[in-house]
Amino acid sequence: MTARILVVDDEQSMLDFLRLLLEEIGYQVSTASSVEEGRTEIRESSFDLVLCDIIMPDGNGLDLLREIKQQDSRVSVIMMTAYTSTKTAIEAMRRGAYDYVSKPFDVEELKVVIQKALEKAELVDENFYLRRELEEKYRFSNIIGRSRPMQEIFELIERVSRTNSTVLLEGESGTGKELIARAIHYESPRSSHRFLSVNCGALPENLLESELFGHERGSFTGAVREKKGLFREANRGTLLLDEISEMTPAMQVKLLRALQEKKIRMVGGSTEEPVDVRIIAATNQDLRQLTEQGEFREDLYYRINVIPIRLPPLRRRREDIPLLVDFFIKKCSTGLGIEPRKISVEAMRILESYHWPGNVRELENVIERALALAQGDTLGADDLPAQILEPAPPIGEAPSLPAEGMNLEQYLDDIRKQLMAEALDRATGVQTQAAEVLGMSFRSFRYYAKKMGLTSSGGFPAAESGD
């Protein structure tokens, strides 16, 4: 799209010269010969760039600059003057001018300045619409859920978002912890600043420290340039520490200090820098139990567990499944470039009765697969994958081997996870009692519960005592 430029100058010869020059390059140009004409132009039309003289008979170009920025801060403004003054230049930049050129100016240099100003304006414009799109996408009102557990979470998000308090999101894998974290951010006063996230279990300790706090150039082998770190990049915004339970003890100490002092020190640095970051931590483990077992620092646990939010597994909010299916059919159809399909009553019944060990993430994958492979206009039971059609049999009923064969290990894992989850619910979250129901040792039950990120309907599996 052709950039629109407004030139404001009281010299007609300058207006004519700049119009010819800019139109020859390919820009769409309007002119104004006074401050008042400039005001009229910016009120009646929109521009990507304004070239404005400072000294004019009916006013000061710096006043017009202020009005332009008040109307639309994304417009780039280049100030021009024949009277070079460092003080004037500083004032122009303070009021938001992109640059400042002195008359007579070098034509080629002016072209470069204009090009760079327009590139910056385009980037700012793109970021503005991207941010607005993200804000709309992650409003909590767009999160699917009419079940009572989800309604309670929505009400809590509304209250939490208005504060700067640290939030701890707990829930099985695939329950939407990052989605909730983003909703909290975009509903908060920090929404105009950055939301960043890091998976604490995906990086070794030394790299995680650098990722969070940054590093000085030359602080270790491979540090060829300075790195800001996520705490500094998310300043005045929100930082999600995903899978915080995987953080090593040494990193837990460093994180605790940063949260307590609200200051960070770069790797290899000698000074501390204040930061203003809202922390949201997320985990699929029971941090309280890990704390009691000495595997997670108690002081850090209480530092991040200011406002806990526990996300229910999909099997505990089955009334949301039809809404989610409808949403994912529309979303995945758009991604696949196909018309949205309907879903049969039988297929929906199967989806509603499945235990969903992978939660909402697994449901989305199932819908996408079904849409990609379906032949007809309606998704039927035959379009669903085998593990959905053949749920784990009741205890004592041996399955028959399908003609096409099966993944035995996956099948056994699914059965184990389903039965352990049911045992936890029956034991109201007490692992020792759930282990007894299944005839398992507590150590073995605890190992698989941690591996699978299991929770009970009433919350997370408690410690051995269950109090």
N, C-alpha and C positions, 0 to 999 in steps of 0.2 A: 504494500500500500504506500502511495506517495506521501512523504512527510509534508506537513503543513507548517509554514514558517511565517511569523509576523515580524516585520521590520518597523521599528518606531524611531524616527529621526526628524528633526525640524529642517534639515537641509534636503531640498528636493533632488539635487544632483546625487546625493548619497543614496536616497531612496531608489532613484532610477538605476543607479549603478548596481546596487545589491539585488534589485529585482531581476535585472538581466543576468547577473552572475549566477544567482541561485536557480532561476528557471532554466538556464542553460544546463545546469547539473542535473535537473529533473525534479526539483522541488516545486511545490505549490506555494505561491508567495502572495501575502497581503501586506499592505503598507498603511502606516499612520504617521501624520506629520506633527502630532502633538501628543501630550500626555492624555488629554481628554479623548482624542480620537482612539488612542491606544486602549483606554478604558472601555470605550464602546465596542471595539473589536473583540476584546477578550470576554465581554459579557454576551455578545451575540454569536461568537464562533469558538470552536476549540482548536488549539494549536499544539504541535509537538515541541516547538522551539520558538523563543522570542529573542530577537536581536534588538536591544534597546539602548538608545543614547542616554547619557546621564543628565546633561545640562540642556534644558529646553525652555523656551520662553514662558510657557504656562505651568511649569512645575518641574519636579525632580524625578528622574527615571528610577531612583531608588524607591520612591513611594509607589510607583507603578509595579516595581518588582515585588514589593510586599503584597500588593493587591492580587497579583498573579498567583503568588504562592498560597495566599489565603483561599483563592478560588479553586486551585488544583495544584497541589504540591508536586505532582509528577511532571509538570511542564519544566523543561530546561530553559534557563535564561542566561544569555551572554550579554554583559554590559559593555558599551562602547563609549569612549570619550577622547577628546583631543587634549584634555587637561590631566596629565598623568599625576596621580597622587596615591602614595602608598596607603594613606588613611582611608581614602575613598574606596580603594580596591578591597581593603580588609572589611570595610562596612558592607560592600556589595556581597562578598562571600559569606559574611555573617548572616545576611538576610536571605541567603539561599541561592545566590547566583552560581551557575555552573563554572563560569570563567569570566575574564575581564580582558578586553583588548584595547590597545591605544591606537588612535588615529594619528597619522596614516598607518594602516596595517598592511602586512604582507598578505597578498591574496591567497597564495598557496597555504600559508600558515592558518589563515582564517578558515579555509575549506576543511583542513584537518580538525580544527577545533569544533566546527559545526558537525562534522561526521561523528566525532567522539561523543559530543553532547547528545546527538540523536540516538547513538547506540546505547548510551546510558539510560536515556528516557525510555527506550524500547525495553530494556532489561527491567527497569523499575515498573513499567506498565505490566510486563509479563509476570513479575513477582507479585504485583498487586492482585491481579486476577487469579493467579495460582493460590495465593493465600486465601482469597475470598472463597474460592472453590473448595479448598481444604476445610475452611471454617464451616461451610454449609454441609460438606460430606460428613464431618465428624461431630456435628451437633448431636447431643445425646438423644434428641427427639427422632433422629434418623436410625437409631439402633433398634433392631427388631425385638419386640418382646411385649406381650400383654399379660404374661403370667404374673402372679403375685410376687415371686422372688425378684423378677426383673423390674417390676414397678417400684418395689422398695429401693432397688439400686438406683433407679432414675431419680427418685426423691432425694436419695443421699448425695448423688452427683451434684444436683442443684445446690445443695447446702455447702458441700465441700468445695465447689468451684469458686465460691466467693472468698475463700480463705487462701492463705499461703501455706497451710499445714502440710506436712509430709503424709503421703498416702501409701499404704501397703495393700497391693492387690494380690489376693490369693485365689487359686483355682487350678483345676486340672488343665493340661495342655489342650489348646483348641477352644477354650471357653471365651476368648475375646479380651484378654487382659490389656493388650496394646490398644485395642479399639476404645476401651473404657478410659485408658490413660489419655488418649488424644481428645476424647470428649471432655474430660476434665480440663485439659489445657485450653481448648477452643471455647469453653464456656467461661473461662476465667479472665481477669483483667490482664493477664500475661499473653493473651491470644495474639497480640500484634508482634510478639517476639517469637523466637524459635522454639520448636519442640524437637528434641533430639533423643535418640535411644541407643542403648548398647546392650548386647547380650554378654553378661559377665562370665558365662561359662564357655564362650566361644573363643576367648583369648587367653594365652598364658599370662602369668602374673605381671611380668615386666612390660608386656605390650599393653595390658589393660591399664596399668598405671600411666603410661604415656598417652593412651587414648583418652583417659579421663582428665589428667592434669596437664598434658602437654610436655614437651621437652625442649631443652636448649640445644642449639646446634653443637654437634661434637660431644654431646653428653654420653653417648655410647656408640659402638660400631654401627654404622649405617645411618646415624642421625646427621644427614648432610645438610638439613635445614631445620629451622625452628618449627615446632608444631604447637598450635594454640591449645588444643585439648578441648574436650566436650564441655567442661565446666565453664570455660571462658566463652566458647561459641554459643552456649545456651544462656549466657548472662541475661538476666531479667526475663528469661523464659522458663521452660520446663525440661527436665532431664529424666528419662525413664531408665532405671537400672533393672533390666530384665534378668530373670534367673539369678537373683542376688544371692541365693543360697549356695551357688557354685563358687562364690568369691573365696579366695584363700584367706587364712587367718591374718597374714601380713597385710593384705589389701584391705581387710576389714578394719584394721587399726588405722590405716591411712584415710579410708573413707570416713570413719568416725571423727577423726580430727578435722577433716574438711567440713563436715556437717556441724560440728560444735563451734568451730572458730569462724565459719563462713569465709575461710581463706584457703587458697591452694598454693602449692609450691611446685613449679615445673620440675621434671626430672633433670638433674644437673644444675638447677637454679639455686640461688642463695637468698632470694627474697620471697616473701609471701604477698599474694595479691588478693584483695577482697573480691568476692563474687556474690551475686544475688541470683540464686537458682532454686526453683522449686523442685524437690525430689519426689518422684513416684517410683516405688520399688515394686517388683512383681516376682512371684515365685509359684511353682507348682508343688512345692514341698511344704511341710508343716514346720515353719520356723520356730514356733514355740517348742516343739519336741526336739528339734535340732539344738536349740539353746539349752534345754534341760540335759541333753546328752553331751554337752560341751563341744558341739561341732559348729556352733555359731555364737558369736560374742553376745552376751546378754545385754551389755550397754548399747551396742549397735542395734539390737533387736528393738529395744525400747525407744531408741532414737527414731527408727523408721516406722514403728507401729503406732503412730499417733492416731491416724484414722484408718482402721482396717476395713477393707471391702472384700467380701468373699463371693466369688462368682459361682453360681450353681452349675453343675454339669447338665448337659442337654437332657439326660434321662430324667432329671428332676424338674424339667419345665417343658413337658411333652406338648402342652397346649400351644407352645410357640412354634412347633415344627411346621404346621401348614403355612404360617406366615413366612417362615424362613425359606421354605421350599419355593413359594411364590416369588420371593425376592431373588433367590439364587437362579431361578429359571430366567427371569428378566435380565439379571446381571450377566449370566454366562451366555445367554443367547446373543446379547450385544457384543460380547467379547468374541464369540465364534462367528459373528456375522450372519446369523440365521434368525428366522421368525420365532418368537416365543411359542413353545408348545404347551398344551394342556397336560394334565397328569390324571391318570385313571384313579378311581376310588380305591381299587385293590392296591395299586402302587403306593398311594398315600397311606393306606392302612399298614402296609409293611414298614414304611419309613417311620410311622408313629410308634410301632411296636419294637423296633430295633433298639438295642441298648447303647449305641453310639459311644464306644470307648474313645474315639477321637474327637467327640463333641462337635461343635458347629463347623470347625475346619473340615472334619471328615464328611459332614453332610454336604458342604459346598463341593468337595471333590467328587462325591457320588453323583450329584446333580450335573456337574460339568461333564463327567464321563458318560452319563446316560444321554445327555443332549448330543454329544459328539458322535455317539454310535447309533442312536435311535433311527429307525427307518420310517416310522409313521409320524402322523401329526400329534399323537398323544403318547406320552411316556407311560408305558405299561410295566407290569411286574417283570416281564422278560428283559426289559432294558436296564434293570438294576443288577449290580454285581453279585456274585455268588455269596459272598459273606453276608450280604443283606438278606438274601433269600433263604439262607440256611443258618438261622441263629443257633446258638449253643443249645443242645438238647437238655432236658431235665436230668438231674442226677440219676444215675442208674440206667439211663437209656442210651445205648451205644449207637453212634451214627453209622450210617452205611457209607461206603466209599463211592463217591460219584464216578461216573464212567470216564470223565475227563481227568480224574485224579484230583489231588488237593495238596495244599501247603500245610502239612501236619503241624509244624512248629508254630505257624501263625494261628492255626486253629486252636491249639492247646493254650497259647498265650491269651487268645480272646476269651476262652472258657475260664482260665485262671483269673483274668481281670474282672470278668462279669461276676463270678462267684465271690471273689474277695470284696468287691464293691457292695454286693448284697449282704455279705456277712458284716461289713462295717456298719451298714444302715441298721441291721438288726441289733447290733451291739451299741447303737447310738454313738459310734465313733471311737469306742474303746478298743484299741488294737489287741490287747491281751485276750479279751473276750471273743473278738472276731477270729483270732487264731485258734482258739479252743473249738469254736463252732466247726471249723474246717479241719481240725486235727493237725494243725501245723504248729511248729515251734514259733515262739514269739520272734526270735531272731530271723527266721526264714520269712515270716509274714512281713516284718518290718522292712526287710531287704526288697521284696517284690513291691510293697506299697510305695516305697521311695522310688524305685525304678519306674513304676507306672504312673506315679503322681496321683494316687488314688485319694479321694475324699469320700466323706459320707454325706448324706442329705442334710444332716444337722451342722455341717461344718467340716473341719479337718480332723483326721484321726488323732485322738489325744495321746498323751503319754501313757505309760504302762498302768498308772493308777486310775486314769480316766476321770480325774476330778476337774 
